Amino acid sequence: MAVPKSKISKAKRNSRRSHHALGVTNWVEDSNSGEAKRRHHIDLKSGMYKGRQVIEGKE
């Protein structure tokens, strides 16, 4: 059974976890409707992706 030799301080533990924070999502303005949308995602209102109709949009 693995047992640590010494206590890990809170600073050492927290500095290791410094990269665990969530990143900021990138929002852009939609060229068709002008609303904010996430990049590389289908616009669910219109059903458009990269200028073409992919799915049936919600009305």
Helices and strands as residue ranges (DSSP letters): H 10-16, G 17-20, E 27-29, E 36-38, E 48-49, E 52-53
